[in-house]
Amino acid sequence: MELSSRTQDNTLIISIKGDVSALGGLDLDKKILKEIEAHRPKRLIVNMKDVDYLDSQGMGALIIIRQFTIKNKILFSLVGINERLRNIFEHAEMIDFFNIKDSEENLI
């Protein structure tokens, strides 16, 4: 798993590439929280267009990140999820919790 980040207008955009799983993405939450603390954004967008797989540990890391953004009043959105990931989020009833949107446009 690879992360890249950029900022635009007090928005931190983090793109994930690869599997978000115990094997592919250990410490996803720690890596993203470190970026948040470095940039202190008003909004966080996590772009998952290059993610094909998400397991329970990956979901757990995303929940930790989301809880941090709620506590710190940072607007949060997940974007670019494919149909397979959308089904996972829907099954877990997490679509609204993660504020899932189609793309970054109109969020910045």
PyMOL commands that set and color helices and strands:
alter all, ss='L'
color gray80, all
select helices_A, chain A and resi 28-39+56-71+83-91
alter helices_A, ss='H'
color red, helices_A
select strands_A, chain A and resi 2-8+11-17+43-50+75-79+100-101
alter strands_A, ss='S'
color yellow, strands_A
deselect
rebuild
show_as cartoon
